[in-house]
Structure formats: C-alpha cells, structure tokens
C-alpha cells in the first residue's frame, strides 16, 4: 500500500470541463459471456459516437491484457483485480469527459458493483449494459474457439463452463443479442443515452 501520498485536486471543476468540451463523461460497462457480442457492439458504438462528434474510447478485455493487465491471469483474485483496474481507468476517462466503453466479461456482480461505486463516488454516470446471449448461442458462435478448448479441459476457470457468470440484477440496459442485430443494439444504447439526457437527440 502506498504511503505518504496526497491527492492534488485540479483547478478545473467538472461542470466547467463539461461545458468547455460540450460533453459529459460517462462509462458504458458492457458485460456478458465470451461470444455474446460485447466487443462487436463496443466497436460499432464507438464508431457511431465518434461520427456524431463525441469523444469516445473503447477499453477491450483482451486488449487491456496485452499491456496494463498483462501480469494477471484468470483466477478469481486476478479477475477481481482486472476489473478493479479497469473500473479506475474508466473512471478517469469519464472524469475527462470522454465516453468510456468497456467490454469485459466481468463475471462477478461484486466486482461490477465496485466499478459502479467508484463512479458514483465521483458523481460520474455508470451505465451497466448486459450483453445477453444464451450459453448455447455464445458457444455456437465461439469466434475464438475458446469454448471448444474449455470443454476439452484445456482452459481452466473458463466463464460459463468451469467458472461462474453472475448475471446483472440491476443493469440499466439489457440487450438480447440472439434477437437483436448489432445495429439494433447500438440504437438501444443510443436511445437510452438520449432519453437520459447524456446526449442531445
């Protein structure tokens, strides 16, 4: 634990930053099984927001493990630390008036609640988006071939097979990707952002 440190507040208030940048920061936290469509939706949403002139940035589960979290595995403890770090990074993006789009399995409710609490403490919007695909659908898609390996026992602690996924019980947005297209999912998210006043309609 770090000691002898002091938090140094800046001279720019959150409201002033939002006014100057004409945008309020927030985090869209996409959670769901591997193969549910998180990354695909996050990419499409980021592209759509940027074309609207909004500052948006995507934090992808696999990509983050190439750098910031390359020292972490997939044990419950490492998964917890993985999400804790991402929660902190997403909060920084949101505080900078960027729309942070995270796409992580984040299988445990407690870890997602912690990420939410980090934002709530800083008066930053946190929008949980449940990317919901039944296990059999996600397994049929299996874009990375991970389910096949998990079924063979080649990947331990694999969410949905040998490790649990705790479904969100208070997600602001619930998307069934076995019933909605990517474009339909992006529209649902955008409709929510407009309805809540985060983006002008």
C-alpha positions as CSV (number, residue, x, y, z in Angstrom):
1,X,0.0,0.0,0.0
2,X,1.3,3.5,-0.9
3,X,2.0,5.8,2.0
4,X,3.0,9.4,2.3
5,X,0.8,10.5,-0.7
6,X,-1.6,13.4,-1.0
7,X,-4.4,13.9,-3.5
8,X,-3.9,17.1,-5.5
9,X,-7.2,18.5,-6.9
10,X,-7.0,20.5,-10.1
11,X,-8.3,24.0,-10.8
12,X,-11.0,22.9,-13.3
13,X,-14.4,21.9,-11.9
14,X,-16.2,19.0,-13.5
15,X,-19.1,21.3,-14.7
16,X,-16.6,23.7,-16.3
17,X,-14.8,20.9,-18.1
18,X,-18.1,19.5,-19.4
19,X,-19.2,23.0,-20.6
20,X,-15.9,23.7,-22.3
21,X,-15.8,20.3,-24.1
22,X,-19.6,20.3,-24.7
23,X,-19.8,16.8,-23.4
24,X,-20.4,15.0,-20.2
25,X,-18.3,11.9,-19.5
26,X,-19.7,8.6,-18.5
27,X,-18.9,4.9,-18.6
28,X,-20.9,2.3,-20.6
29,X,-20.0,-1.0,-18.9
30,X,-20.7,-3.9,-21.3
31,X,-20.8,-7.3,-19.6
32,X,-21.6,-10.8,-20.8
33,X,-20.3,-14.2,-21.7
34,X,-17.5,-14.7,-24.2
35,X,-19.1,-14.7,-27.6
36,X,-22.1,-12.7,-26.5
37,X,-21.2,-9.8,-28.8
38,X,-19.6,-7.3,-26.4
39,X,-16.6,-6.4,-28.5
40,X,-18.5,-6.2,-31.7
41,X,-21.1,-3.9,-30.2
42,X,-18.5,-1.8,-28.4
43,X,-16.6,-1.2,-31.7
44,X,-19.8,-0.3,-33.6
45,X,-20.9,2.1,-30.7
46,X,-17.5,3.8,-30.6
47,X,-17.6,4.4,-34.3
48,X,-21.1,5.8,-34.2
49,X,-20.3,8.1,-31.3
50,X,-17.2,9.4,-33.0
51,X,-19.2,10.1,-36.1
52,X,-21.5,12.2,-34.0
53,X,-18.5,14.2,-32.9
54,X,-18.4,12.7,-29.4
55,X,-15.2,11.8,-27.6
56,X,-15.4,8.1,-27.0
57,X,-12.9,5.4,-26.3
58,X,-13.2,1.6,-26.1
59,X,-11.5,-0.5,-23.4
60,X,-11.5,-4.1,-24.6
61,X,-10.9,-7.1,-22.3
62,X,-8.3,-8.8,-24.5
63,X,-6.5,-5.6,-25.5
64,X,-6.0,-4.5,-21.9
65,X,-4.3,-7.8,-21.0
66,X,-1.6,-7.0,-23.6
67,X,-0.5,-4.1,-21.5
68,X,-1.9,-2.7,-18.3
69,X,-3.1,-6.1,-17.0
70,X,-0.6,-8.4,-18.7
71,X,0.5,-9.6,-15.2
72,X,-2.9,-11.0,-14.4
73,X,-4.3,-14.5,-15.0
74,X,-7.9,-15.7,-14.8
75,X,-8.1,-16.9,-11.1
76,X,-10.9,-15.3,-9.1
77,X,-8.4,-13.0,-7.4
78,X,-6.9,-11.9,-10.7
79,X,-10.3,-11.4,-12.3
80,X,-11.2,-9.1,-9.4
81,X,-8.0,-7.1,-9.8
82,X,-8.5,-6.9,-13.6
83,X,-11.9,-5.3,-13.1
84,X,-10.8,-3.1,-10.3
85,X,-8.1,-1.6,-12.5
86,X,-10.5,-1.1,-15.4
87,X,-13.0,0.5,-13.2
88,X,-10.4,3.0,-12.1
89,X,-9.3,3.6,-15.7
90,X,-12.8,4.0,-17.0
91,X,-13.5,6.5,-14.1
92,X,-10.5,8.6,-15.3
93,X,-11.8,8.6,-18.9
94,X,-15.3,9.6,-17.7
95,X,-13.8,12.3,-15.4
96,X,-12.1,13.7,-18.5
97,X,-15.5,14.0,-20.2
98,X,-14.9,11.0,-22.5
99,X,-17.5,8.3,-23.1
100,X,-15.7,5.2,-21.9
101,X,-17.0,1.9,-23.4
102,X,-15.7,-1.2,-21.6
103,X,-16.2,-4.7,-22.9
104,X,-15.2,-7.2,-20.3
105,X,-16.8,-10.4,-19.2
106,X,-16.6,-9.1,-15.6
107,X,-18.4,-12.2,-14.3
108,X,-18.9,-11.2,-10.7
109,X,-21.6,-8.8,-9.5
110,X,-19.5,-7.7,-6.6
111,X,-16.7,-6.5,-9.0
112,X,-19.1,-4.7,-11.2
113,X,-20.7,-3.1,-8.2
114,X,-17.3,-1.9,-7.1
115,X,-16.7,-0.3,-10.5
116,X,-20.1,1.4,-10.2
117,X,-19.3,2.6,-6.7
118,X,-16.1,4.2,-8.0
119,X,-18.1,6.3,-10.4
120,X,-20.9,7.1,-8.0
121,X,-18.3,8.5,-5.6
122,X,-17.1,10.8,-8.3
123,X,-20.6,11.8,-9.4
124,X,-19.9,10.1,-12.8
125,X,-22.6,8.2,-14.7
126,X,-22.1,4.4,-14.8
127,X,-24.4,2.5,-17.2
128,X,-24.3,-1.3,-17.0
129,X,-25.2,-2.9,-20.3
130,X,-25.9,-6.6,-20.1
131,X,-25.0,-8.2,-23.4
132,X,-27.1,-11.3,-23.1
133,X,-26.7,-14.3,-25.3
134,X,-27.7,-17.8,-24.0
135,X,-24.7,-20.0,-23.4
136,X,-25.6,-22.3,-26.3
137,X,-25.7,-19.4,-28.7
138,X,-22.4,-18.0,-27.4
139,X,-20.9,-21.4,-27.6
140,X,-22.2,-21.9,-31.1
141,X,-20.6,-18.7,-32.2
142,X,-17.3,-19.4,-30.4
143,X,-15.3,-16.9,-32.5
144,X,-12.0,-17.6,-30.8
145,X,-12.5,-21.3,-30.4
146,X,-12.4,-20.9,-26.6
147,X,-15.5,-22.9,-25.7
148,X,-14.2,-26.0,-27.6
149,X,-10.9,-25.8,-25.6
150,X,-12.7,-25.2,-22.4
151,X,-14.9,-28.3,-23.0
152,X,-11.8,-30.3,-23.5
153,X,-10.3,-29.0,-20.2
154,X,-7.6,-27.1,-22.0
155,X,-8.7,-23.8,-20.5
156,X,-9.3,-23.8,-16.7
157,X,-11.5,-21.3,-15.0
158,X,-13.5,-20.5,-18.2
159,X,-16.6,-18.4,-17.6
160,X,-19.8,-20.3,-18.3
161,X,-18.1,-23.7,-18.4
162,X,-15.8,-24.2,-15.4
163,X,-16.2,-20.7,-13.8
164,X,-19.4,-18.9,-12.9
165,X,-21.1,-15.9,-14.6
166,X,-23.3,-13.9,-12.3
167,X,-26.0,-12.2,-14.4
168,X,-26.6,-8.5,-13.7
169,X,-29.6,-7.8,-11.4
170,X,-29.7,-4.0,-12.0
171,X,-28.4,-3.3,-15.5
172,X,-29.6,-0.1,-17.0
173,X,-29.7,-1.7,-20.5
174,X,-30.4,-5.4,-21.3
175,X,-29.7,-6.5,-24.9
176,X,-30.5,-9.9,-26.2
177,X,-28.0,-10.4,-29.0
178,X,-29.7,-13.6,-30.1
179,X,-32.7,-11.4,-31.1
180,X,-31.1,-8.0,-31.9
181,X,-28.7,-7.1,-34.7
182,X,-25.5,-5.1,-33.9
183,X,-27.2,-2.0,-35.3
184,X,-30.3,-2.7,-33.2
185,X,-28.1,-2.9,-30.1
186,X,-26.3,0.3,-30.8
187,X,-29.7,2.0,-31.4
188,X,-31.0,0.7,-28.0
189,X,-27.9,2.2,-26.2
190,X,-28.2,5.5,-28.1
191,X,-31.9,5.8,-27.4
192,X,-31.1,5.3,-23.7
193,X,-28.4,8.0,-23.7
194,X,-30.7,10.5,-25.4
195,X,-33.6,9.7,-23.1
196,X,-31.5,10.2,-20.0
197,X,-30.1,13.5,-21.4
198,X,-26.5,12.3,-21.7
199,X,-26.5,13.1,-25.5
200,X,-28.7,15.5,-27.4
201,X,-31.3,13.8,-29.6
